[in-house]
């Protein structure tokens, strides 16, 4: 736009934005690297989705999916998710990829209330936790 207006402007030296440094030594290293350390990082927001009710089939486990895809970082930084089990009737433990997947698939073998906690991080800050309930109902009895 400056060229269209005929204005001449000297190039502006810009400092690379970096996240706030923690400690004097870290701030010094970032300053030497040409980083601006006055930028404030906003923490990410965890969104664990809606509570669910699933019915236990007569021939196998109930299937449920957790969903962290609505979680976000206000600064646009990439986020990592972490799921945890807060309550489960069978002592359920999330293993491997289920702990860090955005949409983990669960096979729940015991009826009852399961409560899951989601936190997300942007590498600097961690979100406040969000929770989702999954109620696994016994199969309907036929008369």
Secondary structure as the mmCIF struct_conf table of DSSP 4:
data_model
#
loop_
_struct_conf.conf_type_id
_struct_conf.id
_struct_conf.beg_label_comp_id
_struct_conf.beg_label_asym_id
_struct_conf.beg_label_seq_id
_struct_conf.end_label_comp_id
_struct_conf.end_label_asym_id
_struct_conf.end_label_seq_id
HELX_RH_AL_P HELX_RH_AL_P1 UNK A 2 UNK A 5
TURN_TY1_P TURN_TY1_P1 UNK A 6 UNK A 6
HELX_LH_PP_P HELX_LH_PP_P1 UNK A 10 UNK A 13
HELX_LH_PP_P HELX_LH_PP_P2 UNK A 15 UNK A 15
STRN STRN1 UNK A 16 UNK A 17
HELX_LH_PP_P HELX_LH_PP_P3 UNK A 19 UNK A 21
BEND BEND1 UNK A 22 UNK A 23
HELX_RH_AL_P HELX_RH_AL_P2 UNK A 24 UNK A 32
TURN_TY1_P TURN_TY1_P2 UNK A 33 UNK A 34
STRN STRN2 UNK A 35 UNK A 36
HELX_LH_PP_P HELX_LH_PP_P4 UNK A 39 UNK A 44
STRN STRN3 UNK A 45 UNK A 45
STRN STRN4 UNK A 52 UNK A 55
HELX_LH_PP_P HELX_LH_PP_P5 UNK A 56 UNK A 57
TURN_TY1_P TURN_TY1_P3 UNK A 58 UNK A 59
BEND BEND2 UNK A 60 UNK A 60
STRN STRN5 UNK A 62 UNK A 65
TURN_TY1_P TURN_TY1_P4 UNK A 69 UNK A 70
STRN STRN6 UNK A 72 UNK A 72
TURN_TY1_P TURN_TY1_P5 UNK A 74 UNK A 75
STRN STRN7 UNK A 80 UNK A 87
TURN_TY1_P TURN_TY1_P6 UNK A 89 UNK A 90
HELX_RH_3T_P HELX_RH_3T_P1 UNK A 96 UNK A 99
TURN_TY1_P TURN_TY1_P7 UNK A 100 UNK A 100
TURN_TY1_P TURN_TY1_P8 UNK A 102 UNK A 103
STRN STRN8 UNK A 105 UNK A 108
BEND BEND3 UNK A 110 UNK A 110
STRN STRN9 UNK A 112 UNK A 121
BEND BEND4 UNK A 123 UNK A 124
STRN STRN10 UNK A 126 UNK A 126
HELX_LH_PP_P HELX_LH_PP_P6 UNK A 127 UNK A 129
STRN STRN11 UNK A 130 UNK A 137
HELX_LH_PP_P HELX_LH_PP_P7 UNK A 138 UNK A 142
#
